[in-house]
Amino acid sequence: MENIAYIGIGSNLGDRSHYLFSAIKSIQEHQEIEIASFSSIYETVPIGYEDDTQDHYLNMVIKVKTNLSAVDLLRVLQRIELDFGRERKIRWGPRTLDLDILLYNHENIVTEDLIIPHPRMTQRAFVMLPLIEVDKEIKIPLVEIPLSVLLDELQDREGVREWKRKSGEDVFELFES
């Protein structure tokens, strides 16, 4: 598999951990995608659309190897979101499943449907914490500041806590316990 992508996964409706694990399983089952690594799961207070009744999110990041183009990978992820009942009614509103391509190789991609690197990723602790956990040496195109410095400067870090620590070797089956 020739391409490397980092995907943010989130859920705050229903059985949140079930949606995360099921999404990972669906991604893993695609013959053109191989999961290389994943983070612990973090629980995050909602940002953007804030409603007192909105549950906290569970978030994590996975690193994948794929032969798919970025646009084809996006299509696969959007299909998985729909399969799990994702509705796009309220921007930043509650969702069963959210799958975002954060990085794809070391490319800058701007299309009508896709912007890579993800435009707000460096402003969100719920993305940066698991991303750095997956790959401490990762570089974001056109960002000169080390990610650890960016993470230290984020104001929303206190709204993110580790919910389930990744344990054992970096193997998905060990994560399901």
C-alpha positions as CSV (number, residue, x, y, z in Angstrom):
1,M,0.0,0.0,0.0
2,E,1.6,3.2,-1.1
3,N,-0.2,6.0,0.6
4,I,-0.4,7.0,4.3
5,A,-3.4,8.7,5.8
6,Y,-4.4,9.7,9.3
7,I,-8.1,9.6,10.0
8,G,-9.9,11.2,12.9
9,I,-12.9,9.2,14.3
10,G,-15.6,10.6,16.6
11,S,-19.0,9.8,17.9
12,N,-21.3,11.3,20.5
13,L,-24.7,9.6,19.9
14,G,-25.8,6.2,21.1
15,D,-23.2,3.5,21.9
16,R,-20.2,5.7,21.1
17,S,-17.5,3.1,21.5
18,H,-19.5,0.6,19.4
19,Y,-19.5,3.2,16.6
20,L,-15.8,3.7,16.9
21,F,-14.9,0.0,16.9
22,S,-17.4,-0.8,14.1
23,A,-16.0,2.0,12.0
24,I,-12.5,0.7,12.4
25,K,-13.7,-2.8,11.6
26,S,-15.4,-1.5,8.4
27,I,-12.3,0.4,7.4
28,Q,-10.1,-2.6,8.1
29,E,-12.3,-4.8,5.9
30,H,-11.8,-2.7,2.8
31,Q,-9.3,-4.5,0.6
32,E,-7.5,-1.3,-0.3
33,I,-7.0,-0.1,3.3
34,E,-4.7,-1.5,6.0
35,I,-4.7,-0.1,9.5
36,A,-1.2,0.6,10.6
37,S,-1.7,2.2,14.1
38,F,-4.3,3.8,16.3
39,S,-4.5,5.9,19.4
40,S,-6.2,5.6,22.7
41,I,-9.8,6.8,22.9
42,Y,-10.3,10.3,24.3
43,E,-13.6,11.8,25.7
44,T,-14.2,15.4,24.6
45,V,-16.7,18.1,25.5
46,P,-18.6,19.3,22.3
47,I,-17.3,22.4,20.6
48,G,-18.8,24.5,17.9
49,Y,-22.5,23.6,18.3
50,E,-23.1,23.6,22.0
51,D,-26.3,22.2,23.4
52,D,-26.8,21.2,27.0
53,T,-28.3,17.9,25.9
54,Q,-25.4,17.0,23.6
55,D,-23.3,14.1,24.9
56,H,-19.5,14.2,25.1
57,Y,-17.6,12.8,22.1
58,L,-15.3,9.8,22.0
59,N,-12.4,10.6,19.6
60,M,-9.4,8.8,18.3
61,V,-7.0,8.8,15.4
62,I,-6.0,5.9,13.2
63,K,-3.1,5.7,10.7
64,V,-3.8,3.7,7.5
65,K,-2.0,2.6,4.5
66,T,-4.0,2.6,1.3
67,N,-3.8,2.3,-2.5
68,L,-6.8,4.7,-2.7
69,S,-6.5,8.3,-3.8
70,A,-7.5,10.9,-1.1
71,V,-10.9,11.5,-2.9
72,D,-11.6,7.7,-3.1
73,L,-10.7,7.3,0.5
74,L,-13.1,10.1,1.4
75,R,-15.9,8.4,-0.5
76,V,-15.2,5.1,1.4
77,L,-15.3,7.0,4.7
78,Q,-18.5,8.8,3.8
79,R,-20.2,5.5,2.9
80,I,-19.2,4.1,6.2
81,E,-20.6,7.2,8.0
82,L,-23.9,6.7,6.2
83,D,-24.0,3.0,7.0
84,F,-23.9,4.0,10.6
85,G,-26.7,6.5,10.4
86,R,-24.7,9.7,10.0
87,E,-26.9,12.7,9.3
88,R,-25.6,16.1,8.3
89,K,-28.2,18.4,9.7
90,I,-26.4,20.7,12.1
91,R,-22.8,21.8,11.6
92,W,-20.7,20.5,14.5
93,G,-23.9,18.9,15.9
94,P,-24.3,15.4,17.4
95,R,-23.4,12.5,15.2
96,T,-23.3,8.7,15.3
97,L,-20.0,8.7,13.5
98,D,-17.6,11.3,12.1
99,L,-14.6,10.2,9.9
100,D,-12.2,12.9,8.8
101,I,-9.1,12.6,6.7
102,L,-6.6,14.7,8.7
103,L,-3.5,14.1,6.6
104,Y,-2.8,12.2,3.3
105,N,0.9,11.5,2.6
106,H,2.5,15.0,3.0
107,E,0.1,16.5,0.5
108,N,-1.9,19.7,0.4
109,I,-5.2,19.0,-1.3
110,V,-8.0,21.4,-1.9
111,T,-11.2,20.3,-3.7
112,E,-14.8,21.3,-3.3
113,D,-15.3,18.3,-1.0
114,L,-11.9,17.8,0.6
115,I,-9.3,19.9,2.3
116,I,-6.1,18.3,3.5
117,P,-4.5,18.9,5.9
118,H,-7.8,19.1,7.8
119,P,-8.3,22.9,8.2
120,R,-8.9,23.0,12.0
121,M,-6.9,20.1,13.2
122,T,-4.1,22.1,14.8
123,Q,-6.7,24.1,16.8
124,R,-8.3,21.0,18.4
125,A,-6.8,19.1,21.3
126,F,-9.1,16.1,20.6
127,V,-7.3,15.7,17.3
128,M,-3.8,16.7,18.3
129,L,-3.5,14.5,21.4
130,P,-4.4,11.2,19.6
131,L,-2.5,12.2,16.4
132,I,0.7,12.8,18.4
133,E,0.1,9.5,20.2
134,V,0.0,7.7,16.9
135,D,3.0,9.4,15.4
136,K,5.2,11.7,17.6
137,E,7.4,12.6,14.6
138,I,4.6,13.6,12.2
139,K,4.9,16.8,10.3
140,I,2.0,18.8,8.9
141,P,2.5,20.4,5.5
142,L,3.3,24.1,5.7
143,V,3.3,24.1,9.5
144,E,6.8,25.0,10.8
145,I,5.9,24.8,14.6
146,P,6.4,21.4,16.2
147,L,3.1,19.7,17.0
148,S,4.1,19.4,20.7
149,V,4.3,23.2,20.9
150,L,1.0,23.7,19.1
151,L,-0.6,21.2,21.5
152,D,0.8,23.1,24.5
153,E,-0.8,26.3,23.2
154,L,-4.3,24.9,22.8
155,Q,-6.9,26.3,25.1
156,D,-9.3,23.3,24.9
157,R,-6.9,20.7,26.4
158,E,-8.8,20.6,29.7
159,G,-11.9,19.5,27.8
160,V,-10.2,16.3,26.6
161,R,-9.5,13.3,28.8
162,E,-8.2,9.8,28.1
163,W,-11.2,7.5,28.2
164,K,-9.7,4.2,27.2
165,R,-5.9,3.7,27.0
166,K,-4.5,1.6,24.2
167,S,-2.8,-1.3,25.7
168,G,-0.4,-4.0,24.6
169,E,1.1,-4.1,21.2
170,D,-0.2,-1.9,18.4
171,V,-2.7,-4.5,17.3
172,F,-6.3,-3.7,16.9
173,E,-7.6,-7.0,18.4
174,L,-5.8,-6.2,21.7
175,F,-7.7,-2.9,21.8
176,E,-11.1,-4.6,22.0
177,S,-11.4,-5.6,25.6
